[in-house]
Amino acid sequence: MFLTRVFGRRLFSTARSEASAAGAAGTVWTAHNPLEEFFEADRNPEDEKPVVYGRSWKASELRLKSWDDLHKLWYVLLKEKNMLMTQRQMLHAQNLRFPNPERLPKVRKSMCRIKHVLTERAIEDPDPRRTAEMKRMINAL
């Protein structure tokens, strides 16, 4: 609870006050706090339209992606998973309901499918040493 207060309120309010002070001085300066990436952008709960989230990635779609694209997508999904788990834990500590709990399984499913596609590619590689090396790397994810 204390950390939530410190990181959730004081840290973000400091960044906002610095940004408003810089805006008042006439220069455009945006403060970027790396901890903000662990929290979802605030939305007005009184909005009439419910927010619709996407689906998980299909393995057939992932098979079309390059190694670099899968690598980037893995870290985007990892960041999303960390953000959702942080939000869930923070809301749980405040005895509040986690909105859209179906998002976390979609992210996990996509991550598992990426590992599956990478394992398929490792198995298809004709060089057994490279196959073993790729499997070790995939299992470390």
Solvent accessible surface area in square Angstrom, and as a share of the most:
residue,aa,sasa,rsa
1,M,123,0.55
2,F,132,0.55
3,L,114,0.57
4,T,31,0.18
5,R,113,0.41
6,V,36,0.21
7,F,77,0.32
8,G,21,0.20
9,R,156,0.57
10,R,150,0.55
11,L,60,0.30
12,F,23,0.09
13,S,53,0.34
14,T,68,0.39
15,A,12,0.10
16,R,154,0.56
17,S,63,0.41
18,E,81,0.36
19,A,34,0.26
20,S,74,0.48
21,A,65,0.50
22,A,18,0.14
23,G,49,0.47
24,A,92,0.71
25,A,82,0.63
26,G,64,0.61
27,T,87,0.50
28,V,147,0.85
29,W,125,0.44
30,T,113,0.65
31,A,28,0.22
32,H,127,0.57
33,N,21,0.11
34,P,93,0.59
35,L,62,0.31
36,E,62,0.28
37,E,70,0.31
38,F,82,0.34
39,F,50,0.21
40,E,43,0.19
41,A,85,0.66
42,D,136,0.71
43,R,116,0.42
44,N,83,0.43
45,P,129,0.81
46,E,145,0.65
47,D,84,0.43
48,E,173,0.78
49,K,169,0.72
50,P,112,0.70
51,V,64,0.37
52,V,132,0.76
53,Y,54,0.21
54,G,58,0.55
55,R,146,0.53
56,S,17,0.11
57,W,76,0.27
58,K,105,0.45
59,A,22,0.17
60,S,66,0.42
61,E,47,0.21
62,L,0,0.00
63,R,110,0.40
64,L,157,0.78
65,K,64,0.27
66,S,59,0.38
67,W,93,0.33
68,D,90,0.47
69,D,64,0.33
70,L,1,0.00
71,H,96,0.43
72,K,131,0.56
73,L,26,0.13
74,W,20,0.07
75,Y,106,0.40
76,V,93,0.53
77,L,17,0.08
78,L,56,0.28
79,K,104,0.44
80,E,53,0.24
81,K,50,0.21
82,N,58,0.30
83,M,16,0.07
84,L,0,0.00
85,M,67,0.30
86,T,42,0.24
87,Q,24,0.11
88,R,96,0.35
89,Q,115,0.51
90,M,49,0.22
91,L,26,0.13
92,H,128,0.57
93,A,54,0.41
94,Q,60,0.27
95,N,138,0.71
96,L,101,0.50
97,R,187,0.68
98,F,23,0.10
99,P,53,0.33
100,N,49,0.25
101,P,75,0.47
102,E,84,0.37
103,R,19,0.07
104,L,4,0.02
105,P,70,0.44
106,K,62,0.26
107,V,13,0.08
108,R,97,0.36
109,K,99,0.42
110,S,2,0.01
111,M,14,0.06
112,C,86,0.51
113,R,74,0.27
114,I,0,0.00
115,K,57,0.24
116,H,97,0.43
117,V,1,0.00
118,L,10,0.05
119,T,44,0.26
120,E,45,0.20
121,R,65,0.24
122,A,0,0.00
123,I,109,0.55
124,E,135,0.61
125,D,29,0.15
126,P,130,0.81
127,D,66,0.34
128,P,103,0.65
129,R,203,0.74
130,R,135,0.49
131,T,19,0.11
132,A,42,0.33
133,E,107,0.48
134,M,21,0.09
135,K,78,0.33
136,R,159,0.58
137,M,92,0.41
138,I,4,0.02
139,N,116,0.59
140,A,87,0.68
141,L,74,0.37
